[in-house]
């Protein structure tokens, strides 16, 4: 199991032969390790690409069939640290008033010419907390403004349709823009970039780690998002796959991208993927998709021309070719997440903020690929 905590790495550098080899028998302390990760954050993506290049040179990267999926990774924050906008305003006002009162008290006690070095730790920490509270407040206010804008657009669209047709649209009249706000929306005061996400084992405070893998379980693209579902990630991840392919110099060929129903939408099926990649995306939950493939016979005759993009995808999945290809997805990307979380022990980010978590995810994906390269027996240079 790989270690991520700085203090544990420091200890291994002193006691573990493998760590001593990597560090040239040096003993960096946990503060140095932490600063190194922070200072080299922007370079970890480049490291991922360099290791991907080595995997390609060893003949391990074949882009004929790729699979993409997302997995929820816990943030370095607690679910209990979430606050609503109303409570954030109250807490900020309370802390600011307390800080002002404390400043006035200390000015009276010590005089106005003090530098402030005598300020107690709890008050200094409070400034840091206020900045996080304000970041949470800003996040919730942006969500509120976006919800109101979407509702106004919906109302205007309905009004324009009514004026053009002369008929009142069917269905319930939409709420006003002011009523569209999600009053239950929360933000996390420990890591404002993290989100409440639903998993099979319940809710976690976390982020959504994305990966595109080959049939040989090599990760060719990776990212971290704040979105709870995967629907908006299909084309960005395929775009990144094509960018990485060009950057590394991987040979181009006919590619099929396999994904589960989390990526299913009319918009995703209508837009042409980067690199002319063919899509094969499930249109219903996995167990339902497998059941349909097991019970329904393949369609006969030519595929009708009047089908919607989703109906056309359903037909492709039910063909003999579609069934055979889709089975590959379950033994490519899903085992990769299992290896990262269970074998490498990476189920929680160590750092906070989405950019920091992206660099951490790039590093863990690079480690996964490096281990695949080493175990392949093609890495004779190691």
C-alpha positions as CSV (number, residue, x, y, z in Angstrom):
1,X,0.0,0.0,0.0
2,X,1.4,3.4,-1.0
3,X,1.8,6.1,1.6
4,X,0.6,9.7,1.0
5,X,0.9,11.3,4.4
6,X,4.1,13.4,4.8
7,X,5.0,12.0,8.3
8,X,4.6,8.4,7.2
9,X,6.8,9.0,4.1
10,X,9.4,10.7,6.4
11,X,9.4,7.6,8.6
12,X,9.8,5.2,5.6
13,X,12.7,7.3,4.3
14,X,14.5,6.4,7.5
15,X,13.6,2.7,7.8
16,X,12.6,1.3,4.4
17,X,15.3,0.3,1.9
18,X,13.1,1.0,-1.1
19,X,12.5,4.6,0.1
20,X,16.2,5.1,0.8
21,X,17.0,4.1,-2.8
22,X,14.6,6.6,-4.2
23,X,15.8,9.4,-1.9
24,X,19.5,8.6,-2.4
25,X,19.7,7.8,1.4
26,X,18.5,11.3,2.3
27,X,16.0,11.9,5.0
28,X,13.6,14.7,4.0
29,X,11.2,15.7,6.8
30,X,7.4,15.9,6.4
31,X,7.5,19.7,6.0
32,X,9.9,19.4,3.1
33,X,7.8,16.7,1.5
34,X,4.6,18.8,1.9
35,X,6.3,21.9,0.4
36,X,7.6,19.8,-2.5
37,X,4.1,18.6,-3.4
38,X,2.8,22.2,-3.2
39,X,5.6,23.9,-5.1
40,X,5.6,21.2,-7.9
41,X,1.8,21.0,-8.2
42,X,1.9,22.3,-11.8
43,X,4.5,19.7,-12.9
44,X,2.6,16.6,-11.9
45,X,0.4,16.6,-15.0
46,X,3.7,16.6,-17.0
47,X,4.9,13.7,-15.0
48,X,1.7,11.8,-15.8
49,X,2.4,12.4,-19.5
50,X,6.0,11.4,-19.3
51,X,5.1,8.0,-17.7
52,X,2.3,7.6,-20.3
53,X,5.0,8.1,-22.9
54,X,7.2,5.4,-21.4
55,X,4.2,3.0,-21.3
56,X,3.6,3.7,-25.0
57,X,7.3,3.1,-25.9
58,X,7.0,-0.3,-24.1
59,X,4.0,-1.1,-26.3
60,X,1.4,-1.0,-23.5
61,X,-0.8,1.7,-24.9
62,X,-3.4,0.6,-27.5
63,X,-6.3,3.0,-28.1
64,X,-8.6,0.7,-30.0
65,X,-11.0,0.4,-27.1
66,X,-11.0,2.9,-24.3
67,X,-13.3,3.1,-21.3
68,X,-14.2,6.1,-19.1
69,X,-15.8,6.3,-15.7
70,X,-15.8,8.4,-12.5
71,X,-15.3,7.5,-8.9
72,X,-16.1,9.5,-5.8
73,X,-13.0,10.3,-3.7
74,X,-13.3,11.7,-0.2
75,X,-12.1,15.2,0.4
76,X,-9.9,16.3,3.3
77,X,-13.0,17.7,4.9
78,X,-16.0,16.5,7.0
79,X,-19.7,16.3,6.0
80,X,-20.4,18.1,9.3
81,X,-18.5,21.1,8.1
82,X,-21.2,22.1,5.6
83,X,-23.2,25.3,6.2
84,X,-26.2,27.0,4.6
85,X,-25.9,30.6,3.3
86,X,-28.1,31.9,6.2
87,X,-25.8,30.2,8.8
88,X,-22.7,31.4,7.0
89,X,-23.8,35.0,7.1
90,X,-24.6,34.7,10.8
91,X,-21.2,33.1,11.6
92,X,-19.2,35.6,9.6
93,X,-21.0,38.6,11.3
94,X,-20.5,37.0,14.7
95,X,-16.7,36.4,14.1
96,X,-16.2,39.9,12.7
97,X,-17.9,41.5,15.6
98,X,-15.9,39.4,18.1
99,X,-12.7,40.3,16.3
100,X,-13.5,44.0,16.4
101,X,-14.3,43.8,20.1
102,X,-11.1,41.9,20.7
103,X,-9.1,44.5,18.8
104,X,-10.6,47.3,20.7
105,X,-9.9,45.5,24.0
106,X,-6.3,44.9,23.1
107,X,-5.8,48.4,21.8
108,X,-6.9,49.7,25.2
109,X,-4.7,47.2,27.1
110,X,-1.5,47.4,25.0
111,X,-1.7,50.7,23.1
112,X,-2.1,51.5,19.4
113,X,1.6,51.3,18.6
114,X,1.9,47.5,19.0
115,X,2.7,45.4,15.9
116,X,0.1,42.8,16.9
117,X,2.6,40.0,17.5
118,X,1.1,39.5,20.9
119,X,-2.2,38.4,19.3
120,X,-3.3,35.0,20.6
121,X,-3.3,32.0,18.3
122,X,-7.1,31.5,18.3
123,X,-7.6,35.0,16.9
124,X,-5.0,34.5,14.2
125,X,-6.7,31.2,13.2
126,X,-10.0,33.0,13.1
127,X,-8.8,35.1,10.2
128,X,-8.1,32.0,8.2
129,X,-11.5,30.6,9.1
130,X,-13.2,33.8,8.0
131,X,-11.6,33.6,4.6
132,X,-12.9,30.1,4.1
133,X,-16.4,31.1,5.3
134,X,-16.4,34.0,2.8
135,X,-15.3,31.5,0.1
136,X,-18.3,29.3,1.0
137,X,-20.6,32.3,1.0
138,X,-19.3,33.3,-2.5
139,X,-19.9,29.8,-3.8
140,X,-23.5,29.6,-2.5
141,X,-24.2,33.1,-3.9
142,X,-22.9,32.1,-7.3
143,X,-25.1,29.0,-7.2
144,X,-28.1,31.2,-6.3
145,X,-27.4,33.6,-9.1
146,X,-27.0,30.7,-11.6
147,X,-30.3,29.1,-10.5
148,X,-32.1,32.5,-10.9
149,X,-30.6,33.0,-14.4
150,X,-31.7,29.5,-15.5
151,X,-35.2,30.1,-14.2
152,X,-35.4,33.5,-16.0
153,X,-34.3,31.8,-19.2
154,X,-36.9,29.1,-18.8
155,X,-39.6,31.7,-18.2
156,X,-38.6,33.8,-21.2
157,X,-38.5,30.7,-23.4
158,X,-42.0,29.7,-22.4
159,X,-43.2,33.3,-22.9
160,X,-41.6,33.4,-26.4
161,X,-43.2,30.1,-27.3
162,X,-46.6,31.3,-26.1
163,X,-46.3,34.5,-28.2
164,X,-45.2,32.7,-31.4
165,X,-48.0,30.0,-31.2
166,X,-50.7,32.0,-29.6
167,X,-51.4,29.2,-27.3
168,X,-50.6,28.8,-23.6
169,X,-48.1,26.0,-23.1
170,X,-49.2,22.9,-21.3
171,X,-47.9,22.0,-17.8
172,X,-47.5,23.9,-14.6
173,X,-46.5,27.6,-14.8
174,X,-42.8,27.9,-13.8
175,X,-41.8,29.5,-10.5
176,X,-40.4,33.0,-10.4
177,X,-36.6,33.5,-10.6
178,X,-36.5,34.5,-7.0
179,X,-38.2,31.2,-5.9
180,X,-35.8,29.1,-7.9
181,X,-33.0,29.3,-5.2
182,X,-32.2,26.0,-3.5
183,X,-32.6,26.9,0.1
184,X,-31.1,23.6,1.2
185,X,-27.8,24.3,-0.7
186,X,-24.7,24.0,1.5
187,X,-21.0,24.7,1.2
188,X,-18.1,23.2,3.2
189,X,-16.1,25.6,5.4
190,X,-13.1,23.3,5.5
191,X,-12.7,22.8,1.8
192,X,-15.2,25.0,-0.1
193,X,-14.2,23.3,-3.4
194,X,-15.5,19.9,-2.2
195,X,-19.1,18.7,-2.6
196,X,-21.6,16.4,-0.9
197,X,-21.7,13.3,-3.1
198,X,-23.8,10.2,-3.1
199,X,-22.0,6.8,-3.2
200,X,-23.2,3.2,-2.8
201,X,-22.2,3.3,0.8
202,X,-24.0,6.7,1.6
203,X,-23.0,10.3,1.3
204,X,-19.4,11.6,1.5
205,X,-17.7,15.0,1.3
206,X,-15.6,14.6,-1.8
207,X,-14.8,15.2,-5.4
208,X,-15.4,13.2,-8.6
209,X,-12.2,11.5,-10.0
210,X,-12.4,10.8,-13.8
211,X,-10.2,8.4,-15.8
212,X,-10.0,7.1,-19.3
213,X,-8.3,3.7,-19.6
214,X,-7.2,1.3,-22.3
215,X,-8.0,-2.4,-22.5
216,X,-4.7,-3.0,-20.8
217,X,-5.8,-0.8,-17.9
218,X,-3.4,2.1,-18.7
219,X,-4.8,5.5,-17.8
220,X,-4.6,7.8,-20.8
221,X,-6.6,10.8,-19.4
222,X,-7.5,11.9,-15.9
223,X,-9.2,14.8,-14.2
224,X,-11.1,15.8,-11.0
225,X,-14.5,17.6,-11.1
226,X,-17.0,19.0,-8.6
227,X,-19.9,17.5,-10.5
228,X,-21.8,14.8,-8.6
229,X,-22.7,13.0,-11.9
230,X,-20.6,12.2,-15.0
231,X,-22.9,13.5,-17.7
232,X,-20.9,16.7,-18.4
233,X,-17.6,14.9,-18.5
234,X,-17.9,12.7,-21.6
235,X,-16.6,15.1,-24.2
236,X,-14.0,16.9,-21.9
237,X,-12.4,13.6,-21.1
238,X,-12.4,12.5,-24.7
239,X,-10.9,15.9,-25.7
240,X,-8.2,15.3,-23.1
241,X,-7.6,11.8,-24.4
242,X,-6.9,13.2,-27.9
243,X,-4.7,16.0,-26.5
244,X,-2.6,13.5,-24.5
245,X,-2.4,11.2,-27.5
246,X,-0.9,14.0,-29.6
247,X,1.4,15.2,-26.8
248,X,2.8,11.8,-26.2
249,X,2.8,10.7,-29.8
250,X,0.6,7.6,-29.5
251,X,-0.3,6.1,-32.8
252,X,-3.8,7.0,-34.0
253,X,-6.3,4.4,-35.1
254,X,-10.0,3.6,-35.0
255,X,-11.1,4.1,-31.4
256,X,-14.3,3.1,-29.6
257,X,-15.1,4.8,-26.3
258,X,-17.2,2.7,-23.8
259,X,-19.1,4.3,-21.0
260,X,-22.0,3.6,-18.6
261,X,-25.3,5.3,-18.4
262,X,-23.9,8.1,-16.2
263,X,-22.7,9.7,-19.5
264,X,-25.9,9.2,-21.4
265,X,-27.6,12.3,-22.8
266,X,-29.0,13.5,-26.2
267,X,-26.5,16.3,-26.2
268,X,-23.6,14.0,-25.7
269,X,-24.7,11.7,-28.5
270,X,-25.3,14.6,-30.9
271,X,-21.9,16.3,-30.5
272,X,-19.1,14.8,-32.5
273,X,-16.3,13.5,-30.2
274,X,-12.7,14.6,-30.6
275,X,-10.4,12.5,-32.7
276,X,-13.4,11.0,-34.5
277,X,-13.9,8.5,-31.6
278,X,-16.9,6.2,-31.9
279,X,-19.2,6.3,-28.9
280,X,-20.8,3.2,-27.2
281,X,-22.7,4.4,-24.1
282,X,-25.2,2.6,-22.0
283,X,-28.7,4.2,-22.0
284,X,-29.8,2.6,-18.7
285,X,-28.3,1.4,-15.4
286,X,-25.7,-1.3,-15.7
287,X,-27.8,-4.2,-14.3
288,X,-30.7,-3.2,-16.5
289,X,-28.4,-3.0,-19.5
290,X,-26.9,-6.5,-18.8
291,X,-30.4,-7.9,-18.3
292,X,-31.7,-6.5,-21.6
293,X,-28.6,-7.8,-23.4
294,X,-29.2,-11.3,-21.9
295,X,-32.9,-11.5,-22.6
296,X,-33.5,-9.6,-25.8
297,X,-32.3,-10.9,-29.2
298,X,-30.1,-8.7,-31.4
299,X,-32.1,-6.4,-33.8
300,X,-32.6,-7.7,-37.3
301,X,-32.5,-5.8,-40.5
302,X,-31.2,-2.2,-41.1
303,X,-31.5,0.3,-38.3
304,X,-34.4,2.8,-39.0
305,X,-33.5,6.3,-40.0
306,X,-36.1,8.1,-37.8
307,X,-34.6,7.2,-34.4
308,X,-33.5,9.8,-31.8
309,X,-29.7,9.8,-30.8
310,X,-30.6,7.8,-27.7
311,X,-32.7,5.3,-29.5
312,X,-29.9,4.9,-32.1
313,X,-27.4,4.2,-29.3
314,X,-29.8,1.6,-27.8
315,X,-29.9,-0.2,-31.2
316,X,-26.1,-0.1,-31.4
317,X,-25.7,-1.6,-27.9
318,X,-28.1,-4.5,-28.7
319,X,-26.3,-5.6,-31.9
320,X,-23.8,-8.5,-31.6
321,X,-20.9,-6.1,-32.0
322,X,-22.3,-3.7,-29.4
323,X,-22.8,-6.5,-26.8
324,X,-19.3,-7.8,-27.4
325,X,-17.7,-4.3,-27.1
326,X,-19.6,-3.2,-24.0
327,X,-18.6,-6.2,-22.0
328,X,-15.0,-4.9,-22.2
329,X,-15.8,-1.9,-20.1
330,X,-16.4,-3.8,-16.9
331,X,-12.9,-5.3,-17.0
332,X,-11.0,-2.2,-17.8
333,X,-11.9,1.1,-16.0
334,X,-13.7,-0.4,-12.9
335,X,-10.7,-2.6,-11.9
336,X,-8.5,0.4,-12.2
337,X,-10.4,2.3,-9.5
338,X,-10.3,-0.8,-7.4
339,X,-6.5,-1.0,-7.7
340,X,-6.1,2.7,-6.8
341,X,-8.4,2.6,-3.8
342,X,-7.8,-0.8,-2.4
343,X,-4.2,-1.7,-3.5
344,X,-2.7,1.8,-3.4
345,X,-4.9,2.8,-0.5
346,X,-5.9,6.1,-2.1
347,X,-9.5,6.8,-1.0
348,X,-9.1,10.3,0.3
349,X,-7.3,13.4,-0.9
350,X,-4.6,14.7,1.4
351,X,-4.8,18.3,0.2
352,X,-7.6,20.9,-0.2
353,X,-8.8,22.9,-3.1
354,X,-9.7,21.5,-6.5
355,X,-6.4,22.4,-8.2
356,X,-4.4,20.7,-5.4
357,X,-6.7,17.6,-5.7
358,X,-6.2,17.5,-9.5
359,X,-2.4,17.4,-9.0
360,X,-2.8,14.7,-6.4
361,X,-5.0,12.7,-8.8
362,X,-2.5,13.1,-11.6
363,X,0.2,11.8,-9.3
364,X,-1.8,8.7,-8.2
365,X,-2.7,7.9,-11.9
366,X,0.9,8.2,-12.9
367,X,1.9,5.8,-10.1
368,X,-0.8,3.4,-11.3
369,X,0.7,3.5,-14.8
370,X,4.2,3.2,-13.6
371,X,3.3,0.0,-11.6
372,X,1.6,-1.4,-14.8
373,X,4.8,-0.7,-16.7
374,X,7.0,-2.3,-14.1
375,X,4.8,-5.4,-13.8
376,X,4.7,-5.9,-17.5
377,X,8.4,-6.9,-17.5
378,X,9.1,-4.3,-20.3
379,X,10.6,-1.8,-17.9
380,X,14.1,-3.2,-18.0
381,X,15.6,0.2,-17.4
382,X,14.2,0.4,-13.8
